[in-house]
Amino acid sequence: MPPLRARRRGMLMGAAIATSRSKKAAQQTPAPPQTATPPPQAGLSPDITKQLTDLKGLLDSGILTQEEFDSKKKQILAL
């Protein structure tokens, strides 16, 4: 019987070690990098910049409301 006990003990220890290693590996796995949204002016074409400037002028002159401005800006920037 002692060889059977030793075998069982070895199997249990092996399982415990494997579980411990997998937990450590999961803890050490780095989080995936978060993709940050670049600032809007970083890659805007001159056409989009002109549209936004004109839109801001309409807002400043009182022709557009803030809600209309925000809605159109989102549409232009495709947000």
C-alpha positions in Angstrom: 0.0 0.0 0.0 2.7 2.6 0.6 3.6 2.9 -3.1 -0.1 3.6 -3.9 -0.1 6.4 -1.2 3.0 7.9 -2.6 1.6 7.9 -6.1 -1.6 9.6 -4.9 0.4 12.1 -2.9 2.5 12.8 -5.9 -0.5 13.3 -8.1 -2.1 15.7 -5.6 1.2 17.7 -5.2 1.5 17.9 -9.0 -2.0 19.2 -9.4 -1.4 21.7 -6.6 1.8 22.9 -8.3 0.1 23.2 -11.7 -2.7 25.2 -10.2 -0.3 27.5 -8.4 1.7 28.1 -11.5 -1.4 28.9 -13.6 -2.6 31.4 -11.0 0.8 33.1 -11.0 0.8 33.2 -14.8 -2.6 34.8 -14.8 -1.5 37.4 -12.4 1.6 38.2 -14.3 -0.1 38.5 -17.7 0.1 42.2 -18.6 -3.2 44.0 -19.3 -3.8 44.7 -23.0 -2.8 48.3 -23.9 -5.7 50.7 -24.0 -6.1 52.5 -27.2 -6.5 56.2 -26.6 -8.5 58.3 -29.0 -6.2 60.8 -30.6 -7.1 64.5 -30.3 -9.4 65.7 -33.0 -6.9 68.1 -34.5 -4.2 65.5 -34.9 -5.2 64.2 -38.3 -8.0 66.4 -39.5 -8.0 67.3 -43.2 -8.2 71.0 -44.1 -11.8 70.4 -45.3 -13.0 69.1 -42.0 -11.2 71.9 -40.1 -12.9 74.5 -42.4 -16.3 72.9 -41.8 -15.8 72.9 -38.0 -14.6 76.5 -38.1 -17.6 77.6 -40.1 -19.9 75.7 -37.8 -18.3 77.4 -34.7 -18.9 80.8 -36.5 -22.6 79.9 -36.8 -22.8 79.0 -33.2 -21.1 82.2 -32.1 -23.4 84.3 -34.2 -26.4 82.7 -32.7 -27.7 81.0 -35.8 -27.2 77.5 -34.3 -28.0 76.3 -30.8 -25.4 74.4 -28.7 -27.3 71.2 -29.3 -27.4 71.7 -33.1 -23.7 72.5 -33.0 -22.8 69.4 -31.0 -24.9 67.2 -33.2 -23.4 68.5 -36.5 -19.9 68.3 -35.0 -20.4 64.6 -34.1 -21.7 64.0 -37.7 -18.6 65.7 -39.2 -16.1 63.9 -37.0 -18.0 60.6 -37.4 -18.2 60.0 -33.7 
